[in-house]
Amino acid sequence: MAAKMDQRSLMRRWLPHPLLSAVLILLWMLLLDSFTAGGLLVGTVLSLVISAVTSNFWPARPPLRSWRRALAFMLLVLWDVVVANVLVARLILFRPSSALRSRWITIPLSLTSPEAITVLAGTITMTPGTVSGDVAADGRSLLVHCLDAPDAEAAVRDITTRYQSRLMEIFS
């Protein structure tokens, strides 16, 4: 058992981020535009050095409760992006700009994990018609601009129930 732990710590020291290393090797080979043994060797050495040197700067991975819920969240966001694209296009093409009710809203945050707050802000920004503006200094609210929000409280409620509550279930 102790030998297995030593082997894992040795592996973690030489290959702290295996996915990053694989992506760096792949990118290196794509940049070379040819596959050679020397190119693969240089790419491997570069990926090992870069991942080892930068490993102290990487935060610990946030604990996820359920990968199934995370996948369901990603599918929900994908669906919302498609639907919002259609709605925003309809707003822009068929409604005069003077009829848009653009406004800033403040979303109170129940999330405490910086990673979860970042995912929420990114989700809001990816969805057409909304943009995350700022996180409060105390981390308890998120400033969001909505292209068309006739009812600010309804917009806050929608974002809170649709995204934030699901992220609370994903990030423990």
Residue pairs with C-beta under 8 A, 6 or more apart in sequence:
13 52
14 48
14 52
15 21
15 48
15 51
16 51
16 52
16 55
16 58
17 51
17 54
17 55
17 58
20 47
20 50
20 51
21 44
21 47
21 48
21 50
21 51
22 47
24 43
24 46
24 47
24 50
24 51
25 40
25 43
25 44
25 47
28 39
28 42
28 43
28 46
28 47
29 35
29 39
29 40
29 43
32 39
32 43
59 114
59 115
62 113
62 115
62 116
62 171
63 171
63 172
64 70
64 170
64 171
64 172
65 169
65 170
65 171
65 172
66 169
66 170
69 166
69 169
69 170
70 170
72 166
73 163
73 166
73 167
73 170
76 162
76 166
77 123
77 126
77 127
77 163
80 127
80 162
81 126
81 127
81 128
84 127
84 128
84 129
84 130
85 128
87 128
87 129
88 128
88 129
88 147
91 100
91 129
91 147
91 148
100 147
100 148
101 148
101 149
101 150
102 145
102 146
102 147
102 148
102 149
103 145
103 146
103 149
103 152
104 133
104 143
104 144
104 145
104 146
105 143
105 144
105 145
105 146
105 149
105 152
105 155
105 156
106 141
106 142
106 143
106 144
106 156
107 120
107 141
107 142
107 143
107 144
107 156
107 159
107 160
107 164
108 140
108 141
108 156
108 160
109 117
109 120
109 135
109 139
109 140
109 141
109 142
109 164
110 160
110 164
110 168
111 117
111 120
111 164
111 167
111 168
111 171
112 139
113 171
114 139
115 171
116 167
116 168
116 170
116 171
117 135
117 139
117 142
119 167
119 171
120 132
120 142
120 163
120 164
120 167
121 132
121 135
121 142
122 132
123 163
124 130
124 131
124 132
124 142
124 144
124 159
124 163
125 131
125 132
128 147
129 146
129 147
129 148
130 144
130 145
130 146
130 147
130 159
131 144
131 145
132 142
132 143
132 144
133 143
133 144
133 145
134 142
134 143
135 141
135 142
135 143
136 142
136 143
144 155
144 159
146 155
149 155
